[in-house]
């Protein structure tokens, strides 16, 4: 399996780090450390792309001429 690079948005709220994958902003996760947050983001990516979460919302770009 080749490496995949994913954009993500994160922030700190008191003691916890929160974030979501930019492609899937509806699916947030958290961690006590940045490393834990990153691990959780990888886990949620796997769940989203392997069909473990039903009715996944996707993000796309629409070009309007």
C-alpha positions in Angstrom: 0.0 0.0 0.0 1.4 3.4 -1.0 1.4 6.4 1.3 -1.6 8.8 1.0 -1.4 12.4 2.0 -4.6 13.8 3.5 -5.4 17.4 4.6 -6.9 17.9 8.0 -8.1 20.7 10.2 -7.3 20.7 13.9 -7.6 22.9 17.0 -7.1 22.6 20.7 -10.0 22.9 23.1 -8.8 23.1 26.6 -7.0 19.7 27.2 -8.1 18.0 24.0 -7.0 18.2 20.3 -10.0 18.0 17.9 -10.0 17.7 14.2 -11.5 16.3 11.0 -10.2 15.3 7.6 -10.7 18.1 5.1 -12.4 15.8 2.6 -14.8 14.6 5.3 -15.6 17.6 7.6 -18.7 16.0 9.1 -16.7 13.3 10.9 -14.7 14.8 13.8 -12.5 13.0 16.2 -10.3 13.9 19.1 -7.2 13.0 21.1 -5.4 13.9 24.3 -2.2 14.6 22.2 -1.5 15.5 18.6 -0.1 12.0 18.0 -3.4 10.4 19.3 -5.4 12.8 17.2 -3.5 11.8 14.1 -3.9 8.1 14.9 -7.7 8.7 15.3 -7.8 10.6 12.0 -6.2 7.6 10.2 -8.6 5.2 11.9 -11.7 7.3 10.8 -10.3 7.5 7.3 -10.0 3.8 7.1 -13.6 3.4 8.5 -14.9 5.9 5.9 -13.2 4.4 2.9 -13.7 0.8 3.8 -17.5 1.1 4.1 -17.8 0.7 7.9 -19.7 4.0 8.1 -23.0 4.1 6.2 -24.1 7.1 4.0 -20.8 8.9 4.0 -21.0 12.5 2.9 -18.3 13.5 0.3 -16.8 16.8 -0.6 -16.2 17.8 -4.2 -15.5 20.8 -6.4 -18.1 22.0 -9.0 -16.9 24.0 -11.9 -19.5 26.5 -13.2 -18.8 28.0 -16.6 
